[in-house]
């Protein structure tokens, strides 16, 4: 069907063009033709047309040698057929060429190379092909050695070599040997030649021993072990050191360890004291020490001792519990009461800076409550303040410290600091009383 062209008329309102119905009919017929099956023929496709996107088509059968479009499946199948399950190292033309040394004339090269190789045909190995001294006695056939021994194989040798064979000075075998092994044809081991060094470990078994040796062992006259011993050590199977057999002369000097520092009444070690230390102990002398250090615990037993943490603290244990700790900053922690006839606290003015009266002491005390309480550790009753209350109004009097017997921590209160607040509060109250009196 040919393309239907629209008659638009000579002008907009000339009335000589297609009417609306006729124009719509032509447009409809044109669209029907364009979208009909097989409309796009080879004649309607330009020679240089480029297909975009991912167009598909029918995959042709293997071996099709026409001008039809070849799909990727067709190409992959053709390549697989050409490779024919070749190994991965030889499945490309480049790998195949590399394996042939990139030699375009590989067949001719191999033919030329093989032509120069030694033939394996009978008689192909001539005299010139054998290197000098390459043929040793082991390479000769037994018949050749026999002929040499009989002096009947001289063919092909020089006159000098023949004379040497005749004079028996160039024999390949059966030379006369000397040394540990002697002889020519039958060889003999010389007497005494087999020394201890020549016998391998465990080589001499019971079967190798002469009957006379076995007889002596059976008769207990040649036993290697379990002989009956006498003297300082006696016995046969189990040996015993005789009483008083170990004298001073038999003890090496290095076997005795002495302690030079002296003897204490509670010594419980294994060292022997020197004679001087024994004399001092008997005479009542007290040993003196310039320095005395320990690297572990120092105390009475595993429950009662003092221990040190390098440059940090020393702890005092009583009955397995830490009862006191002295820290490097000078703080002394005691898990109980500190009882003394008197105590003093440094308070010299020359030790202090920023000295000023306590501000609003009455308001401060109003935020602190005095309480009675029981200690959780032992249930004992006491009175005082709560550290958290003090921390809110006078935080410098509260300090967090580590507990003695655990990794836990708790707050402490500097009660001496509260004395100043009380003094100022009393003075402020006194002033108010005086004002009221007046």
C-alpha positions in Angstrom: 0.0 0.0 0.0 1.4 3.4 -1.0 1.6 6.4 1.4 -1.6 8.5 1.5 -0.8 12.1 1.3 -3.1 14.8 2.8 -4.5 17.6 0.6 -4.2 20.7 2.7 -5.8 23.0 0.1 -4.3 26.2 -1.4 -5.1 28.3 1.7 -6.7 28.1 5.2 -10.3 28.6 4.0 -10.0 27.9 0.3 -12.3 24.8 0.6 -10.3 22.8 -2.0 -8.5 20.5 0.4 -9.5 17.2 2.1 -12.3 17.5 4.6 -11.8 16.3 8.2 -13.1 12.8 7.6 -11.1 12.2 4.5 -7.9 13.5 6.2 -8.5 11.3 9.3 -9.0 8.2 7.1 -5.7 8.8 5.3 -3.9 9.2 8.6 -5.4 6.0 10.0 -4.5 4.0 6.9 -0.9 5.3 7.0 -0.5 4.3 10.7 -2.0 0.8 10.0 0.6 0.3 7.3 3.5 1.5 9.4 2.7 -0.7 12.4 1.9 -3.8 10.3 4.0 -6.9 10.6 7.0 -7.1 8.2 6.7 -3.4 7.4 10.4 -2.7 8.1 12.1 -4.6 5.2 15.7 -4.6 4.2 14.9 -2.0 1.6 13.7 0.4 4.3 16.9 0.1 6.4 19.8 2.3 5.6 23.1 0.7 4.9 24.8 2.6 7.8 22.0 2.3 10.3 23.2 1.9 14.0 21.1 -0.1 16.4 21.0 1.2 19.9 20.1 -0.4 23.3 20.1 -4.2 23.4 18.4 -5.5 20.2 18.0 -9.3 19.9 17.4 -11.6 17.0 17.2 -15.3 16.3 20.4 -17.3 16.9 21.4 -19.1 13.7 22.2 -22.8 13.6 25.9 -23.8 14.0 27.8 -23.8 10.7 25.4 -21.2 9.0 27.6 -19.4 6.5 25.1 -16.8 5.3 24.9 -13.0 5.7 22.4 -13.3 8.6 23.1 -11.5 11.8 25.3 -13.5 14.2 24.2 -13.2 17.9 26.6 -13.4 20.9 25.4 -17.0 21.5 26.2 -17.9 17.9 29.7 -16.4 18.3 30.4 -18.1 21.7 29.4 -21.4 20.2 31.7 -20.9 17.2 34.6 -20.0 19.5 34.0 -23.0 21.8 33.9 -25.3 18.7 37.3 -23.9 17.6 38.9 -24.3 21.0 37.4 -27.8 21.4 37.8 -28.1 25.2 41.5 -27.0 25.0 43.2 -26.5 28.5 43.0 -23.0 30.0 46.7 -22.4 29.2 46.2 -23.0 25.5 42.6 -21.8 24.8 43.7 -18.6 23.0 45.7 -18.1 19.7 48.2 -16.0 21.6 48.8 -18.8 24.2 49.1 -21.4 21.4 51.6 -19.2 19.5 53.6 -18.7 22.7 53.8 -22.4 23.3 55.3 -22.8 19.8 57.9 -20.1 20.5 56.1 -17.7 18.2 57.6 -19.7 15.3 55.6 -19.3 12.1 57.6 -22.2 10.6 57.5 -24.5 13.7 57.1 -27.7 11.7 60.1 -27.0 9.5 62.2 -25.9 12.6 61.4 -29.2 14.4 62.2 -31.3 11.3 65.6 -29.6 11.0 66.3 -30.0 14.8 65.4 -33.7 14.9 67.6 -34.4 11.9 70.7 -33.4 13.9 69.8 -35.7 16.8 71.6 -39.1 17.5 69.9 -42.0 15.8 68.8 -44.9 18.0 69.3 -47.5 15.2 71.7 -50.4 15.8 75.3 -49.4 15.3 74.5 -45.7 15.2 76.8 -44.9 18.2 80.3 -44.8 16.8 83.7 -44.3 18.5 83.5 -40.6 18.0 80.2 -40.4 19.9 81.7 -41.8 23.1 83.5 -39.4 25.4 87.0 -40.2 26.7 86.9 -42.3 30.0 83.1 -42.6 29.7 83.2 -46.5 29.6 84.1 -47.7 33.1 84.4 -51.3 34.2 80.7 -51.3 35.4 79.6 -50.4 31.8 81.4 -53.4 30.3 79.5 -56.7 29.8 80.6 -59.6 31.9 82.0 -61.3 28.8 84.3 -58.4 28.1 85.7 -58.5 31.7 86.2 -62.3 31.3 88.0 -61.8 28.0 90.2 -59.1 29.6 91.1 -61.4 32.5 91.9 -64.1 29.9 93.9 -61.6 27.8 91.7 -62.5 24.7 90.0 -59.1 24.1 92.9 -57.0 22.8 91.2 -56.2 19.5 91.1 -52.5 18.9 93.6 -51.5 21.6 97.0 -50.0 21.3 100.2 -52.0 21.6 101.1 -50.3 24.8 97.6 -51.2 26.3 98.1 -54.8 25.1 101.5 -55.0 26.8 100.0 -53.6 30.0 97.3 -56.2 30.0 99.8 -59.0 29.3 102.0 -57.8 32.2 98.9 -57.9 34.4 99.4 -54.2 35.4 96.2 -52.8 34.0 93.6 -55.2 35.3 90.2 -53.7 35.9 89.4 -56.2 38.7 91.2 -58.4 41.1 94.0 -56.0 42.2 96.0 -57.1 45.2 94.8 -55.2 48.3 96.7 -54.3 51.5 95.7 -52.7 54.8 92.7 -53.8 56.9 91.5 -56.0 54.1 94.2 -58.0 52.2 94.3 -60.4 49.2 93.7 -60.4 45.5 90.8 -62.8 44.6 89.7 -63.9 48.0 89.8 -61.0 50.5 90.6 -61.4 54.2 90.0 -59.0 57.1 93.3 -58.6 59.1 93.4 -59.7 62.7 92.6 -56.9 65.1 91.3 -54.6 62.2 87.7 -54.5 63.6 88.1 -52.0 66.5 85.4 -50.5 68.7 85.1 -47.4 66.5 84.2 -49.6 63.4 81.3 -51.4 65.2 78.0 -49.7 64.8 75.9 -49.1 68.0 73.7 -52.1 68.8 75.4 -54.2 66.1 76.6 -56.9 68.5 73.6 -59.0 69.4 73.5 -62.1 71.5 73.7 -64.2 68.3 77.0 -62.5 67.5 78.6 -63.5 70.8 80.7 -66.6 70.9 79.3 -69.5 72.8 82.1 -69.2 75.4 80.9 -65.6 76.2 77.3 -66.8 76.7 78.6 -69.6 78.8 80.5 -67.2 81.1 77.5 -64.9 81.4 75.4 -67.9 82.4 78.0 -68.9 84.9 78.0 -65.4 86.3 81.7 -64.9 85.6 81.4 -62.2 82.9 78.4 -60.2 83.9 78.4 -56.6 82.8 75.9 -55.5 85.5 74.6 -56.6 88.9 77.9 -57.7 90.3 78.0 -57.9 94.1 79.7 -54.8 95.4 81.6 -54.4 98.7 83.2 -51.4 100.4 81.5 -48.0 100.9 78.7 -49.0 98.5 77.4 -52.6 99.0 74.8 -54.8 97.4 74.1 -56.3 94.0 70.7 -55.2 92.7 69.8 -52.3 95.0 73.0 -50.5 96.2 73.4 -49.1 99.7 75.8 -46.5 101.1 77.4 -47.9 104.2 77.1 -46.1 107.5 79.8 -43.4 108.1 81.0 -43.8 104.5 80.4 -40.2 103.5 83.3 -38.3 105.2 84.3 -34.6 105.0 86.9 -35.5 102.4 84.2 -37.0 100.1 82.0 -33.9 100.2 82.8 -31.2 97.6 83.3 -27.6 98.9 80.5 -26.3 96.5 78.0 -28.8 98.0 77.9 -26.9 101.3 76.0 -23.5 101.4 76.6 -21.3 104.4 74.9 -18.1 105.6 77.3 -15.3 106.6 74.7 -12.9 108.0 74.2 -14.7 111.3 71.6 -16.9 113.0 68.1 -15.9 114.3 66.1 -17.9 116.7 63.4 -18.5 114.1 65.8 -19.5 111.2 64.1 -22.3 109.2 66.2 -22.5 106.0 68.5 -25.2 104.7 71.7 -23.3 104.7 74.5 -24.1 107.2 75.8 -21.3 109.5 79.5 -20.5 109.6 81.4 -21.2 112.8 81.6 -17.4 113.5 77.8 -17.1 113.2 77.4 -20.1 115.6 79.8 -18.5 118.1 77.9 -15.1 117.9 74.6 -16.8 118.5 75.8 -18.8 121.4 77.5 -15.7 123.0 74.2 -13.8 122.6 75.5 -11.3 120.0 72.8 -9.6 117.9 73.6 -9.4 114.2 73.5 -5.9 112.7 72.3 -4.9 109.2 73.2 -1.8 107.2 70.2 -2.3 104.8 67.3 -4.7 104.8 65.1 -5.0 101.8 62.4 -7.5 100.7 60.9 -8.1 97.3 57.7 -9.8 98.5 55.7 -9.8 101.7 57.2 -9.2 105.2 55.3 -10.6 108.2 54.4 -13.5 110.4 52.5 -15.7 108.0 50.3 -15.6 104.9 47.6 -13.7 106.8 49.6 -11.2 108.8 52.2 -9.2 106.8 53.2 -5.9 105.2 53.4 -5.5 101.4 54.5 -2.7 99.1 53.4 -1.4 95.7 56.4 0.3 94.0 56.5 4.0 94.8 52.7 4.0 95.4 51.7 2.6 98.8 52.3 0.1 101.6 49.5 -2.1 103.0 49.2 -3.7 106.4 47.3 -7.0 106.6 45.9 -8.5 109.8 44.1 -11.9 109.6 44.0 -11.7 105.8 42.3 -8.3 105.6 43.8 -4.8 104.8 43.5 -2.8 108.0 45.8 0.1 107.1 47.4 1.8 104.0 50.0 4.5 103.8 50.0 6.2 100.4 52.8 8.0 98.6 50.9 11.3 98.9 51.1 11.0 102.7 47.5 9.9 103.3 47.0 7.2 106.0 43.9 5.1 105.7 42.9 3.0 108.7 39.9 0.7 108.8 39.0 1.4 112.4 39.6 3.9 115.2 42.9 5.7 115.6 43.5 5.8 119.3 46.2 8.1 120.8 46.8 10.1 124.0 46.7 13.3 121.8 46.6 14.3 118.2 47.7 17.5 116.4 47.0 18.9 113.0 49.3 21.4 111.2 47.6 24.8 111.2 50.4 27.4 111.1 49.5 30.6 109.3 52.8 30.5 107.4 51.7 27.2 105.8 48.5 28.8 104.3 47.5 31.1 101.4 44.3 33.0 100.5 43.2 33.3 104.2 39.7 34.9 104.5 36.7 34.6 106.8 34.1 31.9 106.0 31.2 33.4 104.2 27.6 32.9 105.4 28.4 30.1 108.0 24.8 30.0 109.3 23.3 29.4 105.8 26.0 26.7 105.2 25.1 24.9 108.4 21.4 25.0 107.6 22.1 22.8 104.6 23.9 20.2 106.7 22.1 17.8 108.9 23.6 16.0 111.9 22.7 12.3 112.0 22.9 9.2 114.1 23.7 6.0 112.1 25.2 2.5 112.2 28.3 1.4 110.3 27.4 -1.3 107.8 30.7 -3.1 108.4 30.2 -4.1 112.0 26.8 -2.5 113.0 28.5 -0.1 115.5 26.6 3.1 116.2 28.0 6.6 115.5 27.1 10.2 114.9 28.2 12.7 112.3 27.3 14.2 109.0 26.6 12.9 105.4 29.5 13.5 103.0 27.1 14.2 100.1 25.5 17.1 102.1 28.9 18.6 102.8 29.9 18.1 99.1 27.0 20.4 98.0 28.1 23.4 100.2 31.8 22.8 101.0 33.1 20.4 98.3 36.7 21.0 99.3 36.1 19.1 102.5 35.0 15.9 100.7 37.4 13.5 99.1 36.8 10.2 97.2 39.2 7.4 98.3 39.6 3.7 97.4 38.4 1.1 99.8 41.0 -1.0 101.6 39.6 -4.4 100.9 38.1 -3.9 97.4 38.3 -1.9 94.2 35.2 0.1 95.4 35.5 3.8 96.5 33.7 6.0 99.0 33.6 9.6 100.2 35.4 11.0 103.3 34.9 14.3 105.2 37.6 16.5 106.7 35.8 17.1 110.0 38.5 19.6 111.0 37.3 21.9 108.2 33.8 22.0 109.8 35.2 23.5 113.1 35.9 26.8 111.3 32.3 26.9 110.1 31.0 26.3 113.6 33.2 29.0 115.1 32.1 31.6 112.6 28.4 30.5 113.0 28.7 31.0 116.8 30.2 34.4 116.3 27.5 35.4 113.9 24.8 34.2 116.3 26.5 36.2 119.1 26.4 39.3 117.1 22.7 38.8 116.4 22.0 38.2 120.1 23.9 41.5 121.0 21.8 43.3 118.4 18.6 41.9 119.9 19.7 42.9 123.4 20.2 46.5 122.3 
